[in-house]
Amino acid sequence: MPTIEIIGLIAATCTTVAFVPQVYKAIKHKSTADISLTMYLVLMVGLLLWLVYGIYHHSLAIILANTVTGVLVVIMLFLKIKHK
């Protein structure tokens, strides 16, 4: 595996893991009052576009990061709607 792909995987891990505490806190406290629905909707669109880009370029780092982060964003959107 090329070094640049390893760097991409490390970066993908960091940016994806950054969402985990927010999702955990929203689940634990059953509150998403301070979460912006618009921000997460726009983020989801961006993640989907990055996923298409990653698939086109066969980039494992981009595909994995945006798929996992997309799942976390979908969970947050679900919680935001559920706890409205």
NUZA-596192 format. One record per residue: residue number from 0; residue in one letter; z, y, x of N, C-alpha, C in turn. Coordinates in steps of 0.02 Angstrom, whole numbers, padded with zeros to 5 digits. Atoms other than C-alpha are relative to their C-alpha. Example, Ala and Ser with C-alpha at 12.3 -4.5 7.8 and 13.67 -1.06 7.14 Angstrom:
# residues 2
  num  residuo    n_c3    n_c2    n_c1   ca_c3   ca_c2   ca_c1    c_c3    c_c2    c_c1
    0        A   00000  -00059   00045   00390  -00225   00615   00000   00060   00045
    1        S  -00003  -00059  -00042   00357  -00053   00684   00037   00055  -00039
***
This chain:
# residues 84
  num  residuo    n_c3    n_c2    n_c1   ca_c3   ca_c2   ca_c1    c_c3    c_c2    c_c1
    0        M   00000  -00059   00043   00000   00000   00000   00000   00062   00045
    1        P   00003  -00061  -00041  -00048   00170   00072   00065   00041  -00004
    2        T  -00061  -00041  -00003   00094   00285   00125   00001   00052  -00056
    3        I   00003  -00052   00052   00035   00419   00002   00018  -00029  -00068
    4        E  -00018   00032   00063   00053   00296  -00142   00075  -00013  -00003
    5        I  -00073   00010  -00004   00231   00256  -00085   00035   00067  -00014
    6        I  -00028  -00067   00013   00269   00443  -00083  -00006   00015  -00074
    7        G   00010  -00011   00071   00196   00454  -00258   00048  -00040  -00043
    8        L  -00048   00042   00037   00305   00310  -00319   00071   00027   00006
    9        I  -00067  -00030  -00008   00461   00392  -00246   00006   00063  -00042
   10        A   00000  -00061   00041   00416   00558  -00328   00003  -00017  -00074
   11        A   00000   00022   00070   00380   00469  -00492   00068  -00024  -00021
   12        T  -00066   00025   00015   00548   00383  -00485   00049   00058  -00009
   13        C  -00045  -00058   00004   00640   00547  -00453  -00010   00039  -00065
   14        T   00013  -00041   00060   00555   00643  -00594   00014  -00038  -00064
   15        T  -00013   00040   00060   00572   00500  -00717   00075  -00010  -00010
   16        V  -00073   00011   00004   00755   00463  -00678   00036   00064  -00021
   17        A  -00030  -00064   00019   00792   00648  -00704   00009   00006  -00076
   18        F  -00004  -00004   00074   00766   00622  -00892   00055  -00046  -00027
   19        V  -00047   00050   00025   00889   00477  -00907   00067   00031  -00021
   20        P  -00064  -00028   00023   01051   00581  -00912  -00005   00038  -00066
   21        Q   00009  -00037   00063   00982   00690  -01052  -00005  -00048  -00059
   22        V   00007   00050   00053   00932   00539  -01156   00068  -00034  -00012
   23        Y  -00066   00032   00006   01100   00455  -01121   00049   00046  -00037
   24        K  -00046  -00047   00032   01196   00612  -01171  -00017   00009  -00075
   25        A   00020  -00007   00070   01096   00631  -01332   00020  -00061  -00041
   26        I  -00020   00061   00035   01129   00450  -01379   00076  -00002  -00007
   27        K  -00073   00004   00000   01313   00458  -01332   00032   00049  -00049
   28        H  -00031  -00053   00042   01352   00622  -01422  -00033   00007  -00068
   29        K   00037  -00004   00064   01227   00597  -01565  -00016   00073  -00018
   30        S   00017  -00070   00010   01175   00777  -01542  -00059   00020   00043
   31        T   00058  -00027  -00036   01011   00858  -01494  -00010   00074  -00018
   32        A   00005  -00069   00022   01049   01033  -01555  -00027   00046   00054
   33        D   00022  -00043  -00055   01017   01109  -01384  -00067  -00021   00030
   34        I   00064   00026  -00025   00854   01014  -01359  -00057   00034  -00037
   35        S   00057  -00033   00030   00691   01106  -01390  -00053  -00051  -00021
   36        L   00050   00046   00026   00576   01006  -01503  -00069   00019   00026
   37        T   00065  -00023  -00024   00427   01112  -01450  -00011  -00020   00073
   38        M   00006   00018  -00070   00461   01081  -01266  -00015  -00074   00007
   39        Y   00012   00072  -00006   00468   00893  -01290  -00068  -00020  -00029
   40        L   00067   00014   00026   00310   00892  -01397  -00054   00018   00051
   41        V   00048  -00021  -00051   00215   00990  -01265   00004  -00046   00061
   42        L  -00009   00046  -00056   00288   00879  -01129  -00035  -00066  -00015
   43        M   00031   00064   00018   00227   00724  -01223  -00076   00005   00006
   44        V   00072  -00010  -00007   00050   00794  -01232  -00019  -00001   00074
   45        G   00013  -00001  -00072   00056   00829  -01045   00006  -00069   00031
   46        L  -00008   00068  -00026   00120   00654  -01008  -00058  -00045  -00019
   47        L   00057   00040   00021  -00019   00576  -01110  -00062   00018   00040
   48        L   00057  -00022  -00040  -00148   00680  -01017   00006  -00025   00072
   49        W  -00011   00027  -00067  -00071   00631  -00849  -00012  -00075   00002
   50        L   00010   00072   00003  -00074   00450  -00904  -00075  -00017   00001
   51        V   00073   00009  -00001  -00261   00461  -00941  -00027   00013   00070
   52        Y   00021  -00017  -00068  -00286   00545  -00772   00018  -00056   00049
   53        G  -00022   00053  -00044  -00185   00410  -00684  -00040  -00064  -00008
   54        I   00042   00059   00013  -00283   00271  -00768  -00070   00010   00030
   55        Y   00066  -00015  -00026  -00447   00354  -00722  -00002  -00008   00076
   56        H  -00002   00001  -00073  -00394   00368  -00539   00035  -00063   00028
   57        H  -00033   00062  -00021  -00307   00197  -00535   00062   00013   00042
   58        S  -00061  -00019  -00038  -00144   00277  -00476   00061  -00031  -00033
   59        L  -00059   00034   00027   00004   00162  -00503   00058   00048  -00010
   60        A  -00056  -00048   00005   00128   00303  -00471  -00007   00044  -00062
   61        I   00011  -00043   00058   00052   00416  -00603   00006  -00039  -00064
   62        I  -00002   00042   00060   00032   00276  -00729   00073  -00019  -00017
   63        L  -00070   00021   00012   00211   00212  -00709   00044   00059  -00020
   64        A  -00043  -00058   00014   00294   00382  -00705  -00011   00027  -00070
   65        N   00014  -00031   00064   00207   00448  -00858   00011  -00048  -00058
   66        T  -00015   00048   00052   00227   00287  -00957   00075  -00002  -00013
   67        V  -00072   00004   00008   00414   00274  -00925   00029   00066  -00026
   68        T  -00024  -00064   00024   00444   00460  -00948  -00022   00011  -00073
   69        G   00023  -00004   00069   00340   00452  -01107   00045  -00037  -00048
   70        V  -00047   00039   00042   00455   00317  -01176   00065   00039  -00009
   71        L  -00061  -00040   00005   00606   00426  -01136  -00010   00061  -00046
   72        V   00015  -00058   00043   00524   00576  -01220  -00005  -00022  -00073
   73        V   00004   00026   00069   00484   00471  -01375   00070  -00013  -00027
   74        I  -00069   00011   00021   00667   00420  -01382   00033   00067  -00018
   75        M  -00030  -00066   00014   00720   00603  -01371  -00029   00031  -00064
   76        L   00030  -00026   00061   00596   00653  -01506   00027  -00036  -00062
   77        F  -00030   00039   00055   00661   00513  -01618   00071   00025  -00015
   78        L  -00068  -00023   00009   00840   00569  -01588   00003   00071  -00028
   79        K   00002  -00069   00025   00795   00752  -01618  -00014   00001  -00075
   80        I   00017   00003   00071   00718   00709  -01786   00057  -00033  -00039
   81        K  -00055   00037   00034   00858   00586  -01831   00062   00043  -00008
   82        H  -00061  -00039   00001   01000   00707  -01790  -00009   00072  -00022
   83        K   00014  -00069   00023   00922   00861  -01867   00048   00022  -00053
***
